[in-house]
Amino acid sequence: MSQLHVINHPLVQHKLSIMRDKNTGSKDFRGLLKEISLLMGYEVTRDMPLEDIEIETPICRTAAKKVSGRKLAIVPILRAGLGMVDGLLELVPVAKVGHIGLYRDEQTHEPVEYYCKLPDDIEKRFVIVTDPMLATGCSSSYAISMLKKRGCRKIRLMCLVGVPEGIATIQRDHPDVDIYIAAVDDHLNENAYIVPGLGDAGDRIFGTK
């Protein structure tokens, strides 16, 4: 079963409270999302493997560490997932970035792919999928399935706010994918919005309605 990691660091929770406020504008919302993503990134990458190397400091030669094996790829689910990329890139500037675009079919309510551009070596990388809102979980699950079809085996899902329904979807469909989230909210309303939530993350990031 995949593990659920709730990042309850005081700075993350403080910034999230400001983001929830309906009076917080797009500029501040984007900045806070970037900051939270950077802070969460420390936890998402906590157990990346290290290997021993030898370097020379200004004083002497010494043993040191560097990230080993798989390199990082960040894959946002368009469009809201883009808001979490800059924070992670500030933490790991050499990471490669792919993009997955999905929309919900009006008849079936199932995710439909409209765009996918991934690094050529994506199957060799440690992949962080970003999607601020984990509501039903269908889009995130679909995106993870797309990555698995391309050979990815080390995938983590990073969200800002979710609900038990969405978490259960990921754990059912992808028991090998850990979930990192800043808050688990109460439930989905009749329009599949997270309650209390923070509204439509994409609209608040980009100033659209």
Phi and psi restraints in degrees (value plus and minus 20) as a CYANA .aco file:
   2 SER   PHI     -85.3   -45.3
   2 SER   PSI     130.5   170.5
   3 GLN   PHI    -112.8   -72.8
   3 GLN   PSI     121.2   161.2
   4 LEU   PHI    -122.0   -82.0
   4 LEU   PSI     102.2   142.2
   5 HIS   PHI    -133.9   -93.9
   5 HIS   PSI      90.3   130.3
   6 VAL   PHI    -114.0   -74.0
   6 VAL   PSI      97.2   137.2
   7 ILE   PHI    -106.9   -66.9
   7 ILE   PSI      75.5   115.5
   8 ASN   PHI    -121.8   -81.8
   8 ASN   PSI       7.2    47.2
   9 HIS   PHI     -76.5   -36.5
   9 HIS   PSI     118.5   158.5
  10 PRO   PHI     -74.1   -34.1
  10 PRO   PSI     -59.6   -19.6
  11 LEU   PHI     -87.4   -47.4
  11 LEU   PSI     -57.9   -17.9
  12 VAL   PHI     -83.9   -43.9
  12 VAL   PSI     -66.4   -26.4
  13 GLN   PHI     -86.2   -46.2
  13 GLN   PSI     -58.1   -18.1
  14 HIS   PHI     -82.7   -42.7
  14 HIS   PSI     -67.5   -27.5
  15 LYS   PHI     -87.2   -47.2
  15 LYS   PSI     -56.5   -16.5
  16 LEU   PHI     -84.0   -44.0
  16 LEU   PSI     -58.1   -18.1
  17 SER   PHI     -80.6   -40.6
  17 SER   PSI     -59.5   -19.5
  18 ILE   PHI     -87.0   -47.0
  18 ILE   PSI     -59.0   -19.0
  19 MET   PHI     -84.7   -44.7
  19 MET   PSI     -54.3   -14.3
  20 ARG   PHI     -86.7   -46.7
  20 ARG   PSI     -49.4    -9.4
  21 ASP   PHI     -81.8   -41.8
  21 ASP   PSI     106.3   146.3
  22 LYS   PHI     -85.5   -45.5
  22 LYS   PSI     -36.7     3.3
  23 ASN   PHI    -108.3   -68.3
  23 ASN   PSI     -24.3    15.7
  24 THR   PHI     -96.0   -56.0
  24 THR   PSI     102.6   142.6
  25 GLY   PHI     -98.9   -58.9
  25 GLY   PSI     153.2   193.2
  26 SER   PHI     -82.0   -42.0
  26 SER   PSI     -59.7   -19.7
  27 LYS   PHI     -80.6   -40.6
  27 LYS   PSI     -69.6   -29.6
  28 ASP   PHI     -88.4   -48.4
  28 ASP   PSI     -57.3   -17.3
  29 PHE   PHI     -79.6   -39.6
  29 PHE   PSI     -67.3   -27.3
  30 ARG   PHI     -81.8   -41.8
  30 ARG   PSI     -64.3   -24.3
  31 GLY   PHI     -83.8   -43.8
  31 GLY   PSI     -61.7   -21.7
  32 LEU   PHI     -86.9   -46.9
  32 LEU   PSI     -58.2   -18.2
  33 LEU   PHI     -84.3   -44.3
  33 LEU   PSI     -59.3   -19.3
  34 LYS   PHI     -81.8   -41.8
  34 LYS   PSI     -64.5   -24.5
  35 GLU   PHI     -85.0   -45.0
  35 GLU   PSI     -64.1   -24.1
  36 ILE   PHI     -83.9   -43.9
  36 ILE   PSI     -60.0   -20.0
  37 SER   PHI     -82.7   -42.7
  37 SER   PSI     -59.1   -19.1
  38 LEU   PHI     -84.2   -44.2
  38 LEU   PSI     -66.0   -26.0
  39 LEU   PHI     -83.2   -43.2
  39 LEU   PSI     -63.1   -23.1
  40 MET   PHI     -85.8   -45.8
  40 MET   PSI     -51.8   -11.8
  41 GLY   PHI     -77.9   -37.9
  41 GLY   PSI     -52.3   -12.3
  42 TYR   PHI     -78.8   -38.8
  42 TYR   PSI     -60.1   -20.1
  43 GLU   PHI     -97.7   -57.7
  43 GLU   PSI     -58.7   -18.7
  44 VAL   PHI     -82.6   -42.6
  44 VAL   PSI     -54.6   -14.6
  45 THR   PHI    -120.2   -80.2
  45 THR   PSI      -9.8    30.2
  46 ARG   PHI     -75.8   -35.8
  46 ARG   PSI     -58.6   -18.6
  47 ASP   PHI    -126.9   -86.9
  47 ASP   PSI       4.4    44.4
  48 MET   PHI     -79.9   -39.9
  48 MET   PSI     118.3   158.3
  49 PRO   PHI     -89.1   -49.1
  49 PRO   PSI     127.5   167.5
  50 LEU   PHI    -137.1   -97.1
  50 LEU   PSI     135.8   175.8
  51 GLU   PHI    -151.7  -111.7
  51 GLU   PSI     136.4   176.4
  52 ASP   PHI    -100.7   -60.7
  52 ASP   PSI     116.9   156.9
  53 ILE   PHI    -155.3  -115.3
  53 ILE   PSI     149.2   189.2
  54 GLU   PHI    -139.3   -99.3
  54 GLU   PSI     111.8   151.8
  55 ILE   PHI    -149.8  -109.8
  55 ILE   PSI     150.6   190.6
  56 GLU   PHI    -137.6   -97.6
  56 GLU   PSI      95.4   135.4
  57 THR   PHI    -101.6   -61.6
  57 THR   PSI     154.6   194.6
  58 PRO   PHI     -81.5   -41.5
  58 PRO   PSI     -32.3     7.7
  59 ILE   PHI    -122.6   -82.6
  59 ILE   PSI     -64.3   -24.3
  60 CYS   PHI    -187.2  -147.2
  60 CYS   PSI     155.4   195.4
  61 ARG   PHI    -100.9   -60.9
  61 ARG   PSI     126.3   166.3
  62 THR   PHI    -175.2  -135.2
  62 THR   PSI     138.9   178.9
  63 ALA   PHI     -97.4   -57.4
  63 ALA   PSI     124.6   164.6
  64 ALA   PHI    -167.2  -127.2
  64 ALA   PSI    -196.6  -156.6
  65 LYS   PHI    -146.5  -106.5
  65 LYS   PSI     130.2   170.2
  66 LYS   PHI    -164.8  -124.8
  66 LYS   PSI     137.8   177.8
  67 VAL   PHI     -82.8   -42.8
  67 VAL   PSI     113.7   153.7
  68 SER   PHI    -129.8   -89.8
  68 SER   PSI     134.2   174.2
  69 GLY   PHI      47.3    87.3
  69 GLY   PSI    -145.9  -105.9
  70 ARG   PHI     -76.8   -36.8
  70 ARG   PSI     115.2   155.2
  71 LYS   PHI    -114.6   -74.6
  71 LYS   PSI     150.7   190.7
  72 LEU   PHI    -112.5   -72.5
  72 LEU   PSI     122.8   162.8
  73 ALA   PHI    -149.8  -109.8
  73 ALA   PSI     118.1   158.1
  74 ILE   PHI    -130.2   -90.2
  74 ILE   PSI     107.0   147.0
  75 VAL   PHI    -146.8  -106.8
  75 VAL   PSI      76.5   116.5
  76 PRO   PHI     -97.1   -57.1
  76 PRO   PSI     125.5   165.5
  77 ILE   PHI    -109.0   -69.0
  77 ILE   PSI      97.7   137.7
  78 LEU   PHI     -86.8   -46.8
  78 LEU   PSI     123.7   163.7
  79 ARG   PHI    -123.5   -83.5
  79 ARG   PSI     -44.4    -4.4
  80 ALA   PHI     -82.4   -42.4
  80 ALA   PSI     -50.9   -10.9
  81 GLY   PHI     -80.9   -40.9
  81 GLY   PSI     -41.7    -1.7
  82 LEU   PHI     -79.7   -39.7
  82 LEU   PSI     -51.0   -11.0
  83 GLY   PHI     -85.4   -45.4
  83 GLY   PSI     -34.7     5.3
  84 MET   PHI    -120.5   -80.5
  84 MET   PSI     -25.1    14.9
  85 VAL   PHI     -93.0   -53.0
  85 VAL   PSI     -65.6   -25.6
  86 ASP   PHI     -81.0   -41.0
  86 ASP   PSI     -58.4   -18.4
  87 GLY   PHI     -82.8   -42.8
  87 GLY   PSI     -62.2   -22.2
  88 LEU   PHI     -88.9   -48.9
  88 LEU   PSI     -56.7   -16.7
  89 LEU   PHI     -87.8   -47.8
  89 LEU   PSI     -51.2   -11.2
  90 GLU   PHI     -85.5   -45.5
  90 GLU   PSI     -53.9   -13.9
  91 LEU   PHI     -96.6   -56.6
  91 LEU   PSI     -62.0   -22.0
  92 VAL   PHI    -150.6  -110.6
  92 VAL   PSI      61.9   101.9
  93 PRO   PHI     -81.4   -41.4
  93 PRO   PSI     -44.1    -4.1
  94 VAL   PHI    -106.4   -66.4
  94 VAL   PSI     -21.6    18.4
  95 ALA   PHI     -82.9   -42.9
  95 ALA   PSI     126.0   166.0
  96 LYS   PHI    -112.1   -72.1
  96 LYS   PSI     133.4   173.4
  97 VAL   PHI    -142.5  -102.5
  97 VAL   PSI     105.1   145.1
  98 GLY   PHI    -126.9   -86.9
  98 GLY   PSI     153.0   193.0
  99 HIS   PHI    -159.9  -119.9
  99 HIS   PSI     116.4   156.4
 100 ILE   PHI    -144.8  -104.8
 100 ILE   PSI     103.9   143.9
 101 GLY   PHI    -127.4   -87.4
 101 GLY   PSI     106.1   146.1
 102 LEU   PHI    -153.0  -113.0
 102 LEU   PSI     128.0   168.0
 103 TYR   PHI    -154.8  -114.8
 103 TYR   PSI     142.9   182.9
 104 ARG   PHI    -116.5   -76.5
 104 ARG   PSI     104.1   144.1
 105 ASP   PHI     -83.9   -43.9
 105 ASP   PSI     110.4   150.4
 106 GLU   PHI     -85.9   -45.9
 106 GLU   PSI     -47.8    -7.8
 107 GLN   PHI    -107.1   -67.1
 107 GLN   PSI     -70.1   -30.1
 108 THR   PHI    -111.8   -71.8
 108 THR   PSI     -38.2     1.8
 109 HIS   PHI      44.9    84.9
 109 HIS   PSI      -4.6    35.4
 110 GLU   PHI    -113.3   -73.3
 110 GLU   PSI     131.1   171.1
 111 PRO   PHI     -86.3   -46.3
 111 PRO   PSI     122.1   162.1
 112 VAL   PHI    -146.6  -106.6
 112 VAL   PSI     109.8   149.8
 113 GLU   PHI     -97.4   -57.4
 113 GLU   PSI     111.7   151.7
 114 TYR   PHI    -143.1  -103.1
 114 TYR   PSI     -30.3     9.7
 115 TYR   PHI    -178.4  -138.4
 115 TYR   PSI     119.6   159.6
 116 CYS   PHI    -174.5  -134.5
 116 CYS   PSI      97.0   137.0
 117 LYS   PHI    -156.9  -116.9
 117 LYS   PSI      94.2   134.2
 118 LEU   PHI    -145.3  -105.3
 118 LEU   PSI     135.1   175.1
 119 PRO   PHI     -77.0   -37.0
 119 PRO   PSI     125.6   165.6
 120 ASP   PHI     -79.0   -39.0
 120 ASP   PSI     -50.8   -10.8
 121 ASP   PHI    -123.9   -83.9
 121 ASP   PSI      10.3    50.3
 122 ILE   PHI     -76.3   -36.3
 122 ILE   PSI     -52.7   -12.7
 123 GLU   PHI     -88.6   -48.6
 123 GLU   PSI     -36.0     4.0
 124 LYS   PHI    -115.6   -75.6
 124 LYS   PSI     -20.9    19.1
 125 ARG   PHI    -125.3   -85.3
 125 ARG   PSI     135.8   175.8
 126 PHE   PHI    -101.5   -61.5
 126 PHE   PSI      94.2   134.2
 127 VAL   PHI    -127.2   -87.2
 127 VAL   PSI     109.4   149.4
 128 ILE   PHI    -130.3   -90.3
 128 ILE   PSI      95.4   135.4
 129 VAL   PHI    -108.7   -68.7
 129 VAL   PSI     109.3   149.3
 130 THR   PHI    -133.6   -93.6
 130 THR   PSI     112.7   152.7
 131 ASP   PHI    -177.8  -137.8
 131 ASP   PSI      87.9   127.9
 132 PRO   PHI     -76.6   -36.6
 132 PRO   PSI     -57.0   -17.0
 133 MET   PHI    -132.6   -92.6
 133 MET   PSI      99.1   139.1
 134 LEU   PHI    -123.6   -83.6
 134 LEU   PSI      67.1   107.1
 135 ALA   PHI    -111.2   -71.2
 135 ALA   PSI    -114.0   -74.0
 136 THR   PHI     -93.8   -53.8
 136 THR   PSI     -44.3    -4.3
 137 GLY   PHI      66.2   106.2
 137 GLY   PSI     -23.1    16.9
 138 CYS   PHI     -86.0   -46.0
 138 CYS   PSI     -64.1   -24.1
 139 SER   PHI     -85.3   -45.3
 139 SER   PSI     -64.7   -24.7
 140 SER   PHI     -82.9   -42.9
 140 SER   PSI     -62.0   -22.0
 141 SER   PHI     -82.4   -42.4
 141 SER   PSI     -63.2   -23.2
 142 TYR   PHI     -82.8   -42.8
 142 TYR   PSI     -64.4   -24.4
 143 ALA   PHI     -82.4   -42.4
 143 ALA   PSI     -61.2   -21.2
 144 ILE   PHI     -84.0   -44.0
 144 ILE   PSI     -59.3   -19.3
 145 SER   PHI     -82.0   -42.0
 145 SER   PSI     -60.3   -20.3
 146 MET   PHI     -79.5   -39.5
 146 MET   PSI     -62.4   -22.4
 147 LEU   PHI     -87.4   -47.4
 147 LEU   PSI     -59.8   -19.8
 148 LYS   PHI     -84.2   -44.2
 148 LYS   PSI     -56.8   -16.8
 149 LYS   PHI     -83.9   -43.9
 149 LYS   PSI     -43.4    -3.4
 150 ARG   PHI    -114.6   -74.6
 150 ARG   PSI      -8.6    31.4
 151 GLY   PHI      76.1   116.1
 151 GLY   PSI     -16.5    23.5
 152 CYS   PHI     -91.5   -51.5
 152 CYS   PSI     116.4   156.4
 153 ARG   PHI    -144.7  -104.7
 153 ARG   PSI     -36.3     3.7
 154 LYS   PHI    -138.3   -98.3
 154 LYS   PSI      74.5   114.5
 155 ILE   PHI    -147.2  -107.2
 155 ILE   PSI     118.3   158.3
 156 ARG   PHI    -150.4  -110.4
 156 ARG   PSI     127.0   167.0
 157 LEU   PHI    -128.6   -88.6
 157 LEU   PSI     106.0   146.0
 158 MET   PHI    -137.3   -97.3
 158 MET   PSI      99.4   139.4
 159 CYS   PHI    -148.2  -108.2
 159 CYS   PSI     144.2   184.2
 160 LEU   PHI    -112.5   -72.5
 160 LEU   PSI     -75.0   -35.0
 161 VAL   PHI    -154.5  -114.5
 161 VAL   PSI     120.0   160.0
 162 GLY   PHI    -166.0  -126.0
 162 GLY   PSI    -200.0  -160.0
 163 VAL   PHI    -152.8  -112.8
 163 VAL   PSI     142.1   182.1
 164 PRO   PHI     -75.5   -35.5
 164 PRO   PSI     -54.6   -14.6
 165 GLU   PHI     -80.6   -40.6
 165 GLU   PSI     -67.0   -27.0
 166 GLY   PHI     -88.0   -48.0
 166 GLY   PSI     -60.1   -20.1
 167 ILE   PHI     -80.8   -40.8
 167 ILE   PSI     -62.9   -22.9
 168 ALA   PHI     -83.2   -43.2
 168 ALA   PSI     -56.6   -16.6
 169 THR   PHI     -81.3   -41.3
 169 THR   PSI     -67.0   -27.0
 170 ILE   PHI     -85.9   -45.9
 170 ILE   PSI     -63.5   -23.5
 171 GLN   PHI     -85.9   -45.9
 171 GLN   PSI     -51.1   -11.1
 172 ARG   PHI     -94.6   -54.6
 172 ARG   PSI     -67.2   -27.2
 173 ASP   PHI     -99.5   -59.5
 173 ASP   PSI     -51.0   -11.0
 174 HIS   PHI    -158.9  -118.9
 174 HIS   PSI      52.5    92.5
 175 PRO   PHI     -85.6   -45.6
 175 PRO   PSI     -29.1    10.9
 176 ASP   PHI    -116.4   -76.4
 176 ASP   PSI     -18.4    21.6
 177 VAL   PHI    -129.7   -89.7
 177 VAL   PSI      96.7   136.7
 178 ASP   PHI     -96.7   -56.7
 178 ASP   PSI     128.7   168.7
 179 ILE   PHI    -132.4   -92.4
 179 ILE   PSI     109.7   149.7
 180 TYR   PHI    -136.2   -96.2
 180 TYR   PSI     106.8   146.8
 181 ILE   PHI    -167.6  -127.6
 181 ILE   PSI     129.8   169.8
 182 ALA   PHI    -107.5   -67.5
 182 ALA   PSI     -46.4    -6.4
 183 ALA   PHI    -178.2  -138.2
 183 ALA   PSI     120.2   160.2
 184 VAL   PHI    -124.7   -84.7
 184 VAL   PSI      90.7   130.7
 185 ASP   PHI    -105.6   -65.6
 185 ASP   PSI    -195.6  -155.6
 186 ASP   PHI     -97.1   -57.1
 186 ASP   PSI     -76.3   -36.3
 187 HIS   PHI    -185.6  -145.6
 187 HIS   PSI     157.2   197.2
 188 LEU   PHI    -118.8   -78.8
 188 LEU   PSI     120.8   160.8
 189 ASN   PHI    -105.6   -65.6
 189 ASN   PSI    -193.1  -153.1
 190 GLU   PHI     -85.6   -45.6
 190 GLU   PSI     -38.0     2.0
 191 ASN   PHI    -119.9   -79.9
 191 ASN   PSI      -7.3    32.7
 192 ALA   PHI      44.1    84.1
 192 ALA   PSI       8.9    48.9
 193 TYR   PHI    -113.1   -73.1
 193 TYR   PSI     123.7   163.7
 194 ILE   PHI     -92.2   -52.2
 194 ILE   PSI     114.4   154.4
 195 VAL   PHI    -136.9   -96.9
 195 VAL   PSI     105.9   145.9
 196 PRO   PHI     -95.9   -55.9
 196 PRO   PSI     -45.4    -5.4
 197 GLY   PHI      40.4    80.4
 197 GLY   PSI    -176.4  -136.4
 198 LEU   PHI    -169.6  -129.6
 198 LEU   PSI       0.4    40.4
 199 GLY   PHI      66.1   106.1
 199 GLY   PSI    -182.7  -142.7
 200 ASP   PHI    -101.6   -61.6
 200 ASP   PSI      91.7   131.7
 201 ALA   PHI     -80.8   -40.8
 201 ALA   PSI     -61.4   -21.4
 202 GLY   PHI     -81.3   -41.3
 202 GLY   PSI     -64.9   -24.9
 203 ASP   PHI     -82.9   -42.9
 203 ASP   PSI     -59.7   -19.7
 204 ARG   PHI     -94.5   -54.5
 204 ARG   PSI     -50.9   -10.9
 205 ILE   PHI     -88.8   -48.8
 205 ILE   PSI     -66.2   -26.2
 206 PHE   PHI    -122.6   -82.6
 206 PHE   PSI     -20.2    19.8
 207 GLY   PHI      53.3    93.3
 207 GLY   PSI       9.0    49.0
 208 THR   PHI    -130.5   -90.5
 208 THR   PSI     148.6   188.6
